[in-house]
Amino acid sequence: MNTLFVAKLLLSFLVGGVWIILATVIAEKHGTKLGGIIIAFPSTALISLFFIGWTQDVYTASKAAEIVPIGIGLCSIFSLVYIMLSNKNFLFSVITSLSVWFILAFFFVSINIDNIWVSILIYLILFITTYLILEKRMDIREHSRKRVKYNLKLFVTRGILAGTVISLAVFLAKIGGPLLGGMFASFPAMMLSTIIITHLAHGSSYSSAMMKSTSISTINVVIYSISLKYSYVHLGLLLGTVVSFIISVFGAFIIYFLIIKNTK
């Protein structure tokens, strides 16, 4: 394992840990809708695709970005399966959700989809299906402010848990080529760590509300991957990453005001 990859794992651990701490605190102070959109900012995808571009080249990273929308669509399915099973055994619901994601992910990798517009179409089908079920068929309500006594131990525990899950996703991305790497760039690492943290702290209904908001907000990761697909080639690694992230942040808040604020 070379020094650069160790740096990548360390960065993913630190970014993921800080990101989850920030998102869960925002959710506890301002509600699950706003917390969900923070969680859905491109984090695992940003780190994974950036390091693919750094260690290989921007063309390989651009290629890997093509399958990210499908992976994000599968994250919506991951959320849906968890929410549907969340009132049952917690471990069973998490394992089942992950199993569904892995099975579908390897299926889509095996059929070798290498066109970003096909990937976007599949994402839209998965996303719209999930959205309609969550909003029209299930009664999942937003949770507002939670009173939590914060301390260093709480922050460290959340940070270590989230950082470990996200760095594991980054490690798994290393074992494959562009398609597998791109798929694992959209692994629901942030969702999984958020589920564990919020379920243990506030129960299944709270974690389900967070996942509903997060699954809708993942649109901005798709926006990020589309921007990255073209900006890496034309703007280079660093500037392409910055521009794509800024675009995705603007997209996230448009989604928040147009869609998420109007959900249950």
Order of alpha helices (4+ residues) and beta strands (2+ residues): alpha-alpha-alpha-alpha-alpha-alpha-alpha-alpha-alpha-alpha-alpha-alpha-alpha
